[in-house]
Amino acid sequence: MSDVALRVENLSKLYTIGRAHARAAAYDTLRDQIAYRVRSLFSRDRRRSSRTTQFWALDDISFEVKQGEVVGVIGRNGAGKSTLLKILSRITAPTKGRAQIYGRVGSLLEVGTGFHPELTGRENIFLNGAILGMSSAEISRKFDDIVAFSEIEQFVDTPVKRYSSGMYVRLAFAVAAHLEPEVLIVDEVLAVGDTAFQAKCLGKISEVASHGRTVLFVSHNMAAVQHLCNKAIFLEQGKLVFEGETSDVVDRYLHKATRDSHTGHAVDLVSSPARPPAYKQMLTRLELYTDRNVLSTGSVKMGAPLTFQISFRTDRAVPAMDLTLVFNDHLGRCVLELSSLYQHDRPVAQGSGEHTFCCDIPSLTLLPGDYMVSVFLDINGVNVDRVQDVLRFNVLESDYYGGGRLPRHGFFVLKNHWYDEQQQPAHARRPGAHASIRSVGQPASH
């Protein structure tokens, strides 16, 4: 018992979805209940509105975490990871089973949880610290370290409602990490920060673990999970599928994701399970084409041209509508992002109805391997629909450089030329030469 930091026994969480249930639960008085029932009688969709759907976000899971272990929690969207962490953080109660945590818990589940928008960063450090169980003296002692880590010194006396999402997450993580909890729970919220801050956070998590504290770490980044965690659990549709050594669990997860993912061809996005529940169903189809508009079979040679066709529907004309493709490698690391946002002559969805935008890649320079593609749809800079890791394709090896060899490191190949400067003809030397880089669709500037 003494070495157990967290014990989960037959934990289950049932959610009920249905308009009638949600509406009825919102009324507390007899008058409101009667009025609601009368309106329901005359509602044309009364039969449909009275239906409810139940699903188990977690279904009878059990596991133990020892003190000092760093445990990764992995699984696709909707697997139950966030529900598990909310129960462990005492934000929501389980339907069945129980979770026992021995020691103080620090949780970072959502950006700015516990922050008051009208208060300054300084005031919110004390407020959030108190919510997490820190005494005023403890917060005062660690205040300078929290501010330094969050990198908001210049804005510490500014109301947090004026903070960017990056500033929010830096401050929230700094407070949670400096709580010195016995158990630190971190959700995918770290993805909000920039690359440098993510590395800083991962370093802090490693530091927390090195002091013998327990960490539960949820991430879609398998490289980070393998780097940080000595144990992992794999959730799928609310069930605990597999637990054990991190490398074994990650291999099992990647094998399952590869087997279940769509390979090339055309992918129906309308009812895709890879779409988070809160997002609109606007993206409808994703297609991958190779040379001469031939639908891909899922394998593409290095250097070959590609075309992605993304279809979506809208009920009105939206000038500022952008599509983004994100490419992850087999470990979940983002290796490439392509977006219409970066093009000056962005395509425009004229009118309502079905639209198809195309993204041409003249030459694919990714190194051989398996890659997963996610699709994002933004309107006026706000992400309204996304379908993650929905299409898998394989890049096949080719003699890209003509020398029979390929790089062993990195993600891309790049045309380059090596020469001995002394053997280069004098007229060919260009001491002041420099490369000119421009974005797709933008004129070169000199």
N, C-alpha and C positions, 0 to 999 in steps of 0.2 A: 504493500500500500504506500510506503513512504516514498518510493521512487516514481509514482504515477502522478503526472501533472494534469492529465485530462482523461476521463473515461466516459464513453458514449455507449449506452445500452438500449438496444431495440428502439432507436429514435425514429419517429415518424412525424410528418407534418402534412395535414390535409388542408387543401384550399378548396373553397366552393366559389364557382364563377356563375353568375346569373343575375340578371337585372332585378328580378323580384326579390331575391334574397338580399342583395345589396341595398335596395331601396327600403325594404321592410326593416332592416336592421338599423337604419338611420333614424327611424322615428321612435320617440320615447313616450308620447302622449296618446291617450285613447282617441282624441279628436283627430290627430294626424293619421292614426292607423285606419280609422273609418273612412276618412277622406281618400286615403291611398287606395283602399279596397273599392270604393265607388268609382274612382277614376279607372281602375283596372278593368271593371266590368264593361266600360264603354270604350276601352282602347281596342283599336282594330288589330293590334298585334299582341292581344292579351295572351293567347296561347303560347306564342313564341317567347314573350317576356317572362312567363312563369317557369320556363325551363331553367334548370340549373345544371351545371357540370361540376363534377368533383374530380380532383386529381391529387395524387400523392406526390408532393414535391420531394419528400424524403420517405423512404419505405423500408422500415425495420433495419436500420444500419447500426452496427456496433464496431467499436475499435478502441484501442488505448494508445495514449501517447506518453512516453516516459519523460521525466525531467531532463531538460537539456537537448531534446531532440528537435530537429528542424524538419517539419513534415510538409510536403507539398500536397495540395489538393487540386487534382486535375480532372478535366472532363469538358465536354462540349457545352455550349450555351443551353440552359434549361436542365442541366444535369442535377441541380440541387446544391451546388457549391455555396452560393450566396445565402440560401436558406439555412444551410448548416451553420455558417458563420454567424448569422443573426441570432440563431438559437443559442450558440455558445457565448455570444456577447450579451445575452439576456434582453435582446431587443424584441424578440417574439417568442412565444411559448410553444413547445411541441404539442402535437395532438396525442401522441403516445410515447412512452419511453422516457428516458432522462439522460441528462448530461451533467457530469460532476467535474468541476474545475477546482484545483487546489492551488490557491494563490491569487494575487491581483492580476486582473486582465486589462491589457491595453488593446483597443481595437481601432483599426482604420478601415472602415467599410465604404464610406461615401465621402466625397469631397466636402469638407466644411461641416461634417456632422457635429452638432453642439455649438456651432458658431452663431452669433447674433449679428445680422447684417448691419445694424446701426452702431454697433460697438466697434472700437478700433482694434487693430491687431493686438496691441498690448492688453487691452481689457479682455479680449477673447482668449488670450493665452491663460489668463487667470481663471476665466469662466470655464473653458474647456478642460483645463487641468483639474479644476474642482470636480467637474462631472466625471472625470476619469479616476478620481479618488486621491488626488494629490493635495497635500496641505498647502496653505498659503506660504508658509516658510519654505517648503520644498520647491514651490514654483519660483519664489523670489531667488532662491539659490541657483536654480537652473535657467533663469530667464535669459541671461546673456547667451548661454550656449544654444538655447532654443532659437533665439533671433538670428544668431550667426549661422546656424545650420539651415534655417529657412531662407536666408539671403533676402530678407525684407527690411533690413535696418532702416532704409530710407522711408519706408511706408508703415512703420510699426504704429504710428499714431494716426493713421488714416483709417476711416471706417472700412470694414472688410467688404461691404457691398460694392466698393470700387475696385476690389482686387480682381485680377484675371483668374481663370481656373487654375493656371499654373501656380500662382501665388497662394491660392487657397490650399492646394494639395501640399505645397512645400511647408506651409505653416501647420497644417493638420498633422502631417507625418512627423514634423519636428516635435510637436507636443506629445504625440503618442509614443514616439521612440524614446524620449527623455523621461517618460514616466517610470522607466525601469521596472516593468511588470514582470511577474513570474511567467506569464503567458502573453505573447504578443501575437495578435491576429491581424493579418494584412491581406486585403482583397486586391483585385486587379486595378484598384484606383491608381496605382503607381504608373499606369500607362498614360495618365494625364500629363505627367511631367515630361521635360525634355530629356534627351539622351544623357546629358551630363548629370542631371539630378537623379535619374533612375539609377545610374551607376553609384552615386553617392548614397542613395537609399539602400541599395543592395549591400554596400559596404557596411552601413549602419546595422542592417539585419544580421550580417555575419558577426559584427562586433557584439550585438546582443546575445547571439547564440554562443559565442566564445566564452561568455561569462556564466554559462550553465543555465541560461533561461530557455524556455520553450517557445518555439515559433510555429504558427500555422500560416502557410503561405499559399495563396491562390493565384495562379497565373496561367495564361495560355502560352507563355514563353517557356518552352521546354528547356532551352539552354540555361535560363535563369534557375529553373527548378533543379536541374541536374547539378548546377554549380553550388546552390545553397543547401539543398535538402539531402539528408541521409536516409530518408524514408518518404514514401508517398502513398496516397490512396487515390483510386480511380473511381469516380462516380459516373453513373450513366442512368438517366431517367429515374433519378431518386434512389437508386440502389448502389450499394458498394460492390463494385465488380471485382476489384483486385487491390491488394495492399502488400507492401513489402519493400525491398530495396529500390531506391529511386530509379536506377537504370532499368530494372526489370519492369517496373510499373510504366515508365515512359515508353519502353519498347512495346508493351502490350497496348497502350493507348494509341501510339502512332500506327501500329498494325491495324487496329480496329478503325481508326479514322481513315486510313488509306483504303481499306476494304469497303467502307461505307460511302466514301466520297464519290462524286461523279467524275468520270475520267473522260476528258475531252468532250466531243460531240456538242450537244445543246442541253442546257440545264434549265428546267422549269423552276422559277424562283417564287411563284405565287404562294405556294403553301409550304415553302422550304422550312424544315425544322432548324436550319442554321440561322434563321432570323430571330433576334431577341423579341420576346413577347410584346414589348411596349411600342414597337415600330409599326408604321403604316405599311400595307402591302402595295407598294407602288412599283417596285422592281418586278418584272414579269419573266424575263428570259435572259440567259447569257450564252453566247455561242463563240466558239474558237475556230478560226479558219487559218489555213496555211496557204501555200502558193496557189494562185489562180482560183481563189475563192473556194477551195476544197475544204469541207468540214473536217477538222482535225480528228484523228483517232485517239489523241491523248499523248502522242509522242512527237517531239519536234527536234530537229537537228539544230545544233549550235549554228548561229549565223543566218538561219532561215528567217524570212519575213513572216509576220503574224498579224492577224486582225481580230480584235475582240469586238463583238456586236452585243450591245446591252440594250434591251427593250424595257420600257417603263410606260406607265399610263398616268395621266394627270387630268384633272377636271377643269383646268384653266391654263392660259398662257403664262409662263413664268420666265422672265428674262434671265434672272440670276439663278440658273439651275446647273449644277455641276455633278459630274460622275467621276468617281475615283476607283481605280483598281489597285489593290495592295497585294503584293506577292510575298508569301512566307516560305521559308525553307522547311525541311522535314522536322526541324526542332522548334518551329514556331517563330523563328527570327525574321523580322521584316527585312527583306533584301531590296525591295523596289516599290516605289509608289508612282503611279501615273495618274494624272488628273487633268480634266479640262480646265480647272481653275487656273492653271499655269499658262494657258494659251490666250493670247490677246484677242484672237478672233474666235471666241468660244461659241459653240453651237447653241442655238436657241430653240426651245420647244414651241413651235407655232400652234397656238390653239390647244384645245383639249383633245383627249383621246390617246391612242397608242403612238409612241415615238421610239425610234431606234437611233442611238448614237454609236459611232464606230471609232475605235482607237487603233491606228495603224502603227506597227513596230517594224521599221524597215529591215532591221537585223537584230535577232535575239542574241545577246552576248552573255547570257547567264551560263555558268559552268554546269556540267552534267549533274543531274539529280532530280529529285521529285520536288515539285512546288505546288502550293495551294494558293488559290486566288479568291480574294474577298471583294465584294462590290459595295460601294457606298453612294448614296444619292443625297445631295445637299440642296436645299432651297434657301436662297438669301443667306448663305453661310451657316445654316442650321441643318444638322444631319437628321433627315426625316425617315430614311429607310436604309437598312444595311443587311447583307447576307454574307456571313463570314465563312471562309474556308469551304466554299461551295463547289469549286472546280479544281480538279487535280490534273496536272500534266507533267510529263517527263521530258527533260532535255537530254537528248542523245549526244554522245561524243562525236566530234568531227575534227578534222585536221585544220583547225581555225588559222593557225599561224603558218601552216605549210611545212613545218619542221618535224612533224610526227610527235610532238609533245604538247602537254597542256599544263597550266599552273596547278600546284597542289594546294594553294591557299587562296582565300578571298571568295568572292561570289561571281565576279565578272571577268571576261577577257576584254582587252582593249587593244586596238591596233596601235603598234608602236614600232620604232625603227632605231636600232643601235649602230653606232659607228665610232671609229677612232678619229677624233677631231684633227689630229696631226696629218692623217692620211686623206682628209677631206679636201677637195680642191679649194683654193682661196676664195674663188668667186661664189662657192656654195656655202661658205660660212656666214652665219647671220648672228653676230654677237648680241644684237638687241632684239632678236626675234622673240615673240611670245605668242601663246595660243589665244585664239579668239573663241569664246564660248557663248553660245546663245541658246535661248529656249526655243522649243519647237513652236513654229508659227510666228516667231518674232524676227524682224529684219536684223541682220548683223550690223553692229555699230563699230566704227573704227575711230 
